[in-house]
């Protein structure tokens, strides 16, 4: 099966909006090489479950491909057409299962020593697309907030060492009502710039009350789903021949309803949360990993204006087979180790925020929960400075803007 032979009925298994999108661009798909098209269809088939920003990005990409002349199209995809595919790959049902095709394509590229050529082609395409489709600037400066160290009395060493050089370090923060102040700021931003999935509150433990216009994801709320997933993983790993690649493929195909997630609710957010657990590394068993990955994916996919990520104590390290085995025993927490993880996680959150459009104006605040230490990064604050002035978090945020 080759792209030029595509027929409308072959997309009948796609979700409704994805099917409509595919049929609208069927002629464009027929012009694309097989080494590239399934990667694009992997995004199209998920269209119904994408965030608004992702939908706009994909629609712009498809619109740009449709507008290319035959000469431009050959220039854009010359390197992709030079990739040699096997007969078995061509016989796969890459229309209905594009993600499976992409997995097998990767193995084929490594086996035939074509991975470097494919990577070069992909990077060249990405560069051309960025030049043709300008990124969307945010409607207001982004604000990232990381709260770390829940349950820790004394930090084991200096905090925020990677972030201090980029902003101002505050050593006399008034911690009273700190979390409430931060949630009020998030709520105010959601009210002044309302947008679907535009403002997020991610918690590694039990979430606090928050505004209705804020998208919320928490480790504790996902406990039944995590338990169902771990039980599924444990059962599958007991089967003969179940290796890591097969397990990864199985997890990628799991649907929310298969993991005890209620069928109602927001289908986009439900799919997002399932992907956090089935595609993230350690998100099923460590709350710190869950928060870091959730913030990363929210920034990458939804491009929100506000993200408040509150880290909570994770369970202590144990042998992997014990971590993945479902059991009723009480989980032992490691607050100090979690603080070390969260300190690095906050740095990664800031880095991921800086990858988005408008990064030169973005704001970032990290606070040692219930303590007097914080770092604020803003164009309005001098880098690498120290403030010993007594101030609350609301005051720091006002200085940042």
Secondary structure per residue as TSV (DSSP state, phi and psi in degrees):
chain	resnum	aa	ss	phi	psi
A	1	X	-	360.0	125.6
A	2	X	-	-118.5	156.2
A	3	X	G	-54.6	-36.3
A	4	X	G	-65.6	-14.1
A	5	X	G	-97.7	8.0
A	6	X	-	-59.8	142.3
A	7	X	-	-128.1	149.8
A	8	X	G	-55.9	-39.5
A	9	X	G	-66.6	-16.2
A	10	X	G	-72.0	-10.0
A	11	X	G	-103.8	15.4
A	12	X	T	-65.2	-24.1
A	13	X	T	-85.1	-2.4
A	14	X	S	-75.4	150.3
A	15	X	-	-56.9	159.2
A	16	X	H	-52.6	-53.0
A	17	X	H	-70.4	-34.7
A	18	X	H	-65.5	-40.2
A	19	X	H	-63.6	-44.1
A	20	X	H	-61.2	-43.2
A	21	X	H	-62.7	-43.3
A	22	X	H	-63.2	-41.6
A	23	X	H	-68.4	-34.5
A	24	X	H	-63.2	-31.1
A	25	X	T	-113.6	23.6
A	26	X	H	-58.7	-43.9
A	27	X	H	-63.2	-35.8
A	28	X	H	-66.0	-43.1
A	29	X	H	-59.6	-37.4
A	30	X	H	-64.7	-18.0
A	31	X	T	-93.0	-5.1
A	32	X	S	-97.6	149.5
A	33	X	-	-72.5	151.4
A	34	X	H	-65.6	-26.6
A	35	X	H	-69.3	-14.0
A	36	X	H	-113.6	-41.4
A	37	X	H	-57.5	-44.6
A	38	X	H	-59.3	-32.4
A	39	X	H	-63.0	-36.6
A	40	X	H	-71.6	-41.6
A	41	X	H	-66.0	-27.6
A	42	X	H	-60.8	-32.6
A	43	X	H	-79.7	-39.3
A	44	X	H	-63.4	-43.5
A	45	X	T	-66.0	-20.1
A	46	X	T	-95.1	8.0
A	47	X	G	-56.3	-39.7
A	48	X	G	-64.0	-22.0
A	49	X	G	-111.4	14.6
A	50	X	S	-90.3	156.5
A	51	X	-	-75.0	158.3
A	52	X	H	-52.9	-40.7
A	53	X	H	-63.8	-42.2
A	54	X	H	-62.3	-40.2
A	55	X	H	-61.8	-44.3
A	56	X	H	-64.3	-41.3
A	57	X	H	-59.6	-45.7
A	58	X	H	-67.2	-42.1
A	59	X	H	-63.7	-37.8
A	60	X	H	-67.3	-39.6
A	61	X	H	-62.7	-45.8
A	62	X	H	-64.5	-40.7
A	63	X	H	-61.9	-38.4
A	64	X	H	-66.6	-42.1
A	65	X	H	-62.9	-39.2
A	66	X	H	-64.3	-32.6
A	67	X	H	-79.2	-13.5
A	68	X	-	-70.5	136.8
A	69	X	-	-71.8	169.0
A	70	X	H	-60.5	-39.0
A	71	X	H	-66.7	-44.5
A	72	X	H	-64.9	-39.6
A	73	X	H	-62.2	-41.7
A	74	X	H	-62.9	-39.4
A	75	X	H	-67.7	-40.0
A	76	X	H	-66.1	-35.7
A	77	X	H	-116.1	15.7
A	78	X	H	-56.6	-46.3
A	79	X	H	-68.0	-33.1
A	80	X	H	-66.9	-37.2
A	81	X	H	-68.7	-17.8
A	82	X	T	-85.0	-8.2
A	83	X	S	-72.2	127.4
A	84	X	-	-89.0	125.0
A	85	X	-	-107.2	151.7
A	86	X	-	-82.7	161.7
A	87	X	H	-65.1	-35.6
A	88	X	H	-65.2	-36.5
A	89	X	H	-65.0	-42.6
A	90	X	H	-65.5	-25.2
A	91	X	H	-85.9	-11.2
A	92	X	S	-64.1	152.1
A	93	X	-	-83.1	72.0
A	94	X	T	-71.7	-12.7
A	95	X	T	-76.0	-49.2
A	96	X	T	-78.4	-29.7
A	97	X	-	-130.1	66.0
A	98	X	H	-64.6	-33.8
A	99	X	H	-64.7	-38.8
A	100	X	H	-65.2	-39.8
A	101	X	H	-61.1	-44.4
A	102	X	H	-62.5	-39.3
A	103	X	H	-60.3	-46.9
A	104	X	H	-72.6	-30.3
A	105	X	H	-62.5	-41.4
A	106	X	H	-59.5	-45.8
A	107	X	H	-62.3	-40.4
A	108	X	H	-64.2	-41.1
A	109	X	H	-63.9	-42.0
A	110	X	H	-64.7	-43.3
A	111	X	H	-66.8	-30.0
A	112	X	T	-102.9	11.1
A	113	X	T	58.2	38.8
A	114	X	-	-112.2	5.6
A	115	X	H	-62.3	-42.1
A	116	X	H	-61.8	-42.1
A	117	X	H	-64.7	-41.5
A	118	X	H	-66.3	-42.2
A	119	X	H	-62.0	-41.3
A	120	X	H	-63.0	-40.5
A	121	X	H	-64.6	-41.5
A	122	X	H	-66.6	-41.6
A	123	X	H	-65.8	-39.2
A	124	X	H	-63.2	-41.0
A	125	X	H	-62.8	-44.6
A	126	X	H	-61.3	-40.0
A	127	X	H	-64.2	-43.2
A	128	X	H	-65.0	-39.9
A	129	X	H	-66.5	-42.3
A	130	X	H	-61.4	-37.2
A	131	X	H	-70.5	-32.3
A	132	X	H	-85.7	-31.7
A	133	X	S	-121.2	104.6
A	134	X	-	-68.3	140.4
A	135	X	-	-67.1	154.0
A	136	X	-	-84.2	122.1
A	137	X	-	-73.4	148.4
A	138	X	-	-69.5	153.3
A	139	X	S	-73.4	-19.1
A	140	X	S	-154.0	163.2
A	141	X	-	-57.7	136.8
A	142	X	-	-70.4	148.7
A	143	X	E	-128.7	120.8
A	144	X	E	-110.1	136.0
A	145	X	E	-129.7	130.6
A	146	X	E	-122.2	129.0
A	147	X	E	-114.6	121.7
A	148	X	E	-127.4	162.0
A	149	X	-	85.5	22.6
A	150	X	T	-58.3	128.6
A	151	X	T	83.8	5.7
A	152	X	-	-100.7	129.1
A	153	X	S	-82.2	-45.6
A	154	X	S	-135.1	128.6
A	155	X	-	-67.7	141.8
A	156	X	S	-72.5	-10.3
A	157	X	S	-172.6	-178.4
A	158	X	-	-59.7	139.4
A	159	X	-	-102.1	161.8
A	160	X	-	61.6	28.4
A	161	X	T	-63.2	-33.4
A	162	X	T	-77.9	-22.9
A	163	X	T	-97.7	-20.2
A	164	X	G	-59.9	-36.5
A	165	X	G	-67.8	-17.4
A	166	X	G	-96.7	-6.7
A	167	X	S	-155.1	-157.0
A	168	X	E	-107.3	132.9
A	169	X	E	-95.8	127.7
A	170	X	E	-109.2	125.3
A	171	X	S	-109.7	1.0
A	172	X	-	-133.4	46.9
A	173	X	E	-73.5	134.0
A	174	X	E	-80.5	110.5
A	175	X	-	-80.9	-5.1
A	176	X	T	-61.7	128.7
A	177	X	T	57.3	28.2
A	178	X	H	-61.5	-46.8
A	179	X	H	-64.8	-39.8
A	180	X	H	-62.2	-41.3
A	181	X	H	-61.6	-41.8
A	182	X	H	-66.1	-42.6
A	183	X	H	-65.7	-33.8
A	184	X	H	-66.3	-38.1
A	185	X	H	-64.4	-43.3
A	186	X	H	-61.5	-43.7
A	187	X	H	-62.9	-41.4
A	188	X	H	-63.7	-40.7
A	189	X	H	-67.0	-36.6
A	190	X	H	-66.6	-34.8
A	191	X	H	-72.3	-38.4
A	192	X	H	-80.9	-25.9
A	193	X	T	-132.6	66.7
A	194	X	-	-66.3	135.2
A	195	X	-	-162.3	138.9
A	196	X	T	-58.5	126.0
A	197	X	T	59.5	28.2
A	198	X	-	-91.6	-12.3
A	199	X	E	-142.7	126.3
A	200	X	E	-124.4	145.3
A	201	X	E	-128.2	113.9
A	202	X	E	-114.9	126.8
A	203	X	E	-126.7	135.2
A	204	X	S	-82.8	-0.6
A	205	X	S	-135.8	-131.6
A	206	X	S	-87.2	122.2
A	207	X	-	-70.8	148.7
A	208	X	-	-88.2	159.8
A	209	X	-	-55.7	138.6
A	210	X	-	-144.9	167.8
A	211	X	-	-66.9	151.2
A	212	X	T	-67.7	-24.1
A	213	X	T	-84.2	8.8
A	214	X	S	-109.0	128.3
A	215	X	E	-74.9	128.3
A	216	X	E	-121.4	135.2
A	217	X	E	-134.5	132.9
A	218	X	E	-140.0	149.8
A	219	X	T	-65.6	-40.5
A	220	X	T	-68.5	-41.4
A	221	X	T	-63.1	-24.9
A	222	X	T	-90.2	7.8
A	223	X	H	-57.1	-46.7
A	224	X	H	-61.5	-37.3
A	225	X	H	-69.2	-41.3
A	226	X	H	-63.1	-41.3
A	227	X	H	-63.5	-42.4
A	228	X	H	-64.7	-38.8
A	229	X	H	-67.4	-44.3
A	230	X	H	-63.2	-38.6
A	231	X	H	-63.8	-38.8
A	232	X	H	-66.3	-44.0
A	233	X	H	-61.4	-45.0
A	234	X	H	-60.8	-43.4
A	235	X	H	-65.9	-41.3
A	236	X	H	-68.9	-37.0
A	237	X	H	-71.2	-14.3
A	238	X	T	-82.0	-10.6
A	239	X	S	-81.0	145.6
A	240	X	T	-67.0	131.8
A	241	X	T	85.0	1.6
A	242	X	-	-83.3	103.0
A	243	X	-	-100.1	178.2
A	244	X	H	-63.0	-36.1
A	245	X	H	-68.9	-42.9
A	246	X	H	-65.0	-38.1
A	247	X	H	-66.4	-40.5
A	248	X	H	-62.3	-42.6
A	249	X	H	-62.2	-42.7
A	250	X	H	-62.5	-44.1
A	251	X	H	-64.1	-37.2
A	252	X	H	-65.5	-22.1
A	253	X	T	-93.8	-6.3
A	254	X	-	-66.1	141.1
A	255	X	-	-107.1	158.0
A	256	X	G	-52.3	-41.9
A	257	X	G	-66.3	-24.3
A	258	X	G	-77.6	-10.7
A	259	X	G	-118.5	35.1
A	260	X	T	64.9	19.5
A	261	X	-	-84.9	132.9
A	262	X	-	-57.2	138.5
A	263	X	S	-66.4	-22.5
A	264	X	S	-79.8	-168.6
A	265	X	S	90.0	-169.6
A	266	X	-	-82.6	112.5
A	267	X	H	-64.7	-32.2
A	268	X	H	-68.1	-46.9
A	269	X	H	-69.0	-37.1
A	270	X	H	-60.3	-44.9
A	271	X	H	-65.5	-38.2
A	272	X	H	-59.2	-45.9
A	273	X	H	-67.5	-38.1
A	274	X	H	-63.3	-41.4
A	275	X	H	-66.1	-32.4
A	276	X	H	-57.4	-40.2
A	277	X	H	-85.8	-31.5
A	278	X	H	-93.0	-18.9
A	279	X	H	-113.5	-20.2
A	280	X	S	-77.6	153.5
A	281	X	S	-95.7	110.8
A	282	X	S	84.2	0.3
A	283	X	T	-68.4	-21.1
A	284	X	T	-76.3	-24.3
A	285	X	T	-125.2	-18.4
A	286	X	-	-121.0	121.1
A	287	X	H	-64.9	-33.0
A	288	X	H	-65.4	-41.1
A	289	X	H	-64.5	-38.3
A	290	X	H	-60.6	-48.1
A	291	X	H	-65.2	-45.6
A	292	X	H	-61.7	-44.8
A	293	X	H	-69.2	-38.7
A	294	X	H	-62.8	-43.3
A	295	X	H	-65.3	-42.2
A	296	X	H	-59.5	-48.9
A	297	X	H	-70.5	-36.0
A	298	X	I	-62.3	-44.7
A	299	X	I	-65.0	-46.3
A	300	X	I	-65.7	-40.8
A	301	X	I	-94.9	-46.9
A	302	X	I	-91.2	-18.5
A	303	X	-	48.6	54.2
A	304	X	-	-71.5	162.2
A	305	X	S	-82.5	-25.4
A	306	X	E	-139.1	134.1
A	307	X	E	-137.8	118.6
A	308	X	E	-106.9	112.9
A	309	X	E	-113.1	115.0
A	310	X	E	-108.8	112.2
A	311	X	-	-79.3	147.4
A	312	X	-	-130.8	165.0
A	313	X	-	-60.6	132.6
A	314	X	-	-93.3	169.5
A	315	X	B	-73.7	156.7
A	316	X	-	-68.1	153.0
A	317	X	-	-63.9	138.3
A	318	X	-	-141.7	168.5
A	319	X	-	-54.3	143.6
A	320	X	H	-58.4	-37.9
A	321	X	H	-65.8	-27.6
A	322	X	H	-75.8	-39.3
A	323	X	H	-63.5	-35.8
A	324	X	T	-89.4	-5.1
A	325	X	S	-92.9	121.4
A	326	X	-	-65.4	138.8
A	327	X	-	-162.1	158.1
A	328	X	-	-87.1	-1.5
A	329	X	S	-65.9	152.7
A	330	X	-	-67.5	133.3
A	331	X	-	-82.2	127.1
A	332	X	-	-86.9	129.2
A	333	X	B	-95.2	158.8
A	334	X	-	-130.9	79.0
A	335	X	H	-60.2	-43.0
A	336	X	H	-68.4	-45.1
A	337	X	H	-61.8	-35.0
A	338	X	H	-66.8	-35.2
A	339	X	H	-62.5	-42.3
A	340	X	H	-61.8	-45.1
A	341	X	H	-60.7	-45.4
A	342	X	H	-68.7	-33.8
A	343	X	H	-59.4	-45.2
A	344	X	H	-70.0	-37.2
A	345	X	H	-61.3	-37.9
A	346	X	H	-62.6	-39.4
A	347	X	H	-63.0	-42.7
A	348	X	H	-64.5	-38.3
A	349	X	H	-58.5	-44.2
A	350	X	H	-64.3	-42.6
A	351	X	H	-60.7	-43.5
A	352	X	H	-65.3	-36.5
A	353	X	H	-64.3	-36.5
A	354	X	H	-69.5	-14.1
A	355	X	T	-81.1	-8.9
A	356	X	S	-90.7	158.3
A	357	X	T	-57.5	144.0
A	358	X	T	82.2	16.4
A	359	X	G	-62.8	-26.4
A	360	X	G	-66.9	-17.3
A	361	X	G	-111.1	1.0
A	362	X	-	-72.0	159.4
A	363	X	E	-122.6	147.5
A	364	X	E	-148.6	135.6
A	365	X	E	-132.4	131.4
A	366	X	E	-125.3	135.6
A	367	X	E	-134.1	136.9
A	368	X	E	-80.4	106.0
A	369	X	T	-54.6	130.4
A	370	X	T	64.3	19.3
A	371	X	S	-128.4	-176.6
A	372	X	S	-100.6	8.3
A	373	X	-	-106.8	138.5
A	374	X	E	-157.8	158.8
A	375	X	E	-129.9	133.0
A	376	X	E	-119.7	131.0
A	377	X	E	-117.9	123.1
A	378	X	-	-162.5	148.4
A	379	X	T	-59.5	-21.1
A	380	X	T	-84.9	-9.0
A	381	X	S	-113.9	138.2
A	382	X	-	-69.5	141.9
A	383	X	T	-75.0	150.4
A	384	X	T	64.1	26.4
A	385	X	E	-105.6	165.7
A	386	X	E	-128.8	134.2
A	387	X	E	-119.3	127.6
A	388	X	-	-104.5	9.2
A	389	X	S	-74.4	136.2
A	390	X	-	-69.6	125.2
A	391	X	E	-156.2	149.3
A	392	X	E	-95.6	175.6
A	393	X	H	-66.8	-34.1
A	394	X	H	-62.7	-38.2
A	395	X	H	-66.2	-41.2
A	396	X	H	-61.2	-43.9
A	397	X	H	-64.1	-35.5
A	398	X	H	-67.4	-36.0
A	399	X	H	-65.7	-35.1
A	400	X	H	-66.5	-29.8
A	401	X	-	-100.9	360.0
